[in-house]
């Protein structure tokens, strides 16, 4: 293996075959298009031979263009920000660590190849003490293997359907959240109604205003009132965002000795950010709904960790020892897996059906009646697991459902842009929510 940053990316498996295709972040003024450029909806934008200007780049961003064929160009490794040179031995160590986590993925698929490259790049930076935008990488917190709590005789065999009928801590909603959900479920909620409900919780209102004025939205001018925020962001969008912010605070109060809750929340937030970004590339109007879907997708695991701890501990330990997916062990060792129990909990809460569907089917999106949004969460979860941002307990990168990826009709270069945007939003949003 050669030296420097190129050592991994020049191996046969990982060589980028689309040598003239650059992602949006790599495009610069004065570059020349090698072929006609069209928007996602097929609209013609720029002709072959056009020399790009700053104005062109603005237009491409507005139209959601993620890549362009540039004359005489070669795609950089990932289009990420410049980083210090890394010792070849560090690259090799990073590759070994990351490939171990990708053992269940099909590395012949271009999405998995791209994610593995991103993972190794990021891990090598981490091992060298450098991280773009300070993105965190946290290993899942697992139970103490010496305490014997994972033995078969300790299994509680609780029926999750009965569990959800109980007034347990996780399944009771704060009054303000119940009011937000009631307002969302009304077909013609007005901006004033939404603002009035949210304004009853001053802490929630302040958090929402900070988020609206952050890199999460990137508005050029400060928005200083909640009513104006609702008008600009949209009624349904602000309702979904308020619900997500309030739910994450329920998460924070849940005691759990099987998982590091900080790591769990970081994984959930990152998944929400990535899902919102992917939804934007799919031209979904209410991207905040996908953000909330990302926040909630693993909520069923909290039910299992808190109310079926023996089974959950056994599954965590078996997944580690056998190098298997935690979700597969849940299917084998528990009455319900976390997707099913999470979807049932959201149904109990009367959350929108789309969020229940996302949560229930994010590991099997093509089973859903409308698979697009579960597919977005599925891909977002895989991206975040690939990058190692927090953890809900899963140690390995889940396999990509190729039909789900095909449904999204996204370019592989969208993954790079999603990672870049997540880097720019994650720390700020994490600070506001945690």
Phi, psi and omega in degrees: 000135183285178182268172173075192186291337186278353191303317181280319190285354178259007176286154185304319183298324193250010177291134180280120184274347180265072194292337180261357183272117177248144176280168188304320183294339181271347183287138181229155173304146179083354171291151184246132180289133178270350177205164179301148182243130181235156175283171181301328181276007178092355182292133179290131181247304184221146183272155172307137180093351179295133174269119187293143174240172176300321178296319176303316183296323177297316181297318180298321179295318180298322183275002176076023177291134182250348182199162177210150178272113186251131181297128175073012184259154171236132181297133175289174185307306180215002182069018180275167182298155182298143181224162180296156174299145183239138180299138180305326179295325178292319177302315183296318179296317179297319180297318179299315181298314186286320179298329177297324180282343181260017188294340181262005182259157178272103184280004170276346181276133184299329178295314180293325176299314181296318181292323177296318178299314178300318181297314180293318178303313182291319180295320178297319176297317180299314180296335179268001178086017181233131178225131177295125178058018176068025179300134183277148171232115186236134175280145178297143176274123183247161181293159177291117185289347184267356187270356174072011184283353182263016182284155184298324184291348179273357185294136185271336179053038175293148174270113183301328180296324175288322180303318183289343178279343182280159176273064179279163188301321184286333188262013173251137186258144170299151183302316183296323180292320177299321179292322177297316180296319179298320180292319178300320184286347175284131187295331186235047179296136181266159176305324181294320179298314180299313181299320181295318180294310184294324183294346177290342178248100187295325179294316178298316180300316180296319179296317180298318179295322178296319180293316181298329180267010183260183177295345178302326177248321178070030177294141184289335182239149182292138176254115192253357177229150182294320181298321177292322178300318180296319180296319185282314184282324181116148184296307182294322181294316181290326177298315180296318180296317179299318179297316180297317180297320182289320181295322181297333178285333172295317178305315187298334185269000185272118177286141179202127181260005181260343184216146174285109185296328176298316178295319178301314182291323177297318177298316182296316180296313180298319179297320177297317180297311181298318180299318178297320180294313179297321178298323177298319178291339176268006178061033173281129188293307184269078181291338179296330177298322178288328174299314179294322176302320176294321178298323190262352194300330181254017184299332178299331178294327179292323175298314181295315182297325185272329189240352172226056189297325182293314178296318181297317180297317179298319180294317178300314182292319180294321179298320179290312185292322185262359182053054179236165178289138178299321180299321179294322178292325176299318180300324184277327192253350184230158179298321179229149172273176188291333178294314181292317182289326176293317177299320179294324178295316180294327175294319177299323180283353183064033173288161180308143183303326181299322179288322176299317181294316178304312184292317184292324191245016186293341174267348179219064190297328184285352175282335182293151179299316173243100191275354189299308183289319172301326178294323178297314179294321177304311181291319179299318179298319179294318178300312183293320175297323178298319183277348178071034179271102182065187179194143172261009180125342181282129179267332186254158176281121181295151177297146178278129171283106188294328176295321179296316178299317179298324179300327185283339178053046180254150173284150175301329179295340176299329180299317180296314180296323178297320179294317179300314181293323178297318177303320185283342184253333193298307186297320181293314181292322176302318181295320180290323186272329184255000000 
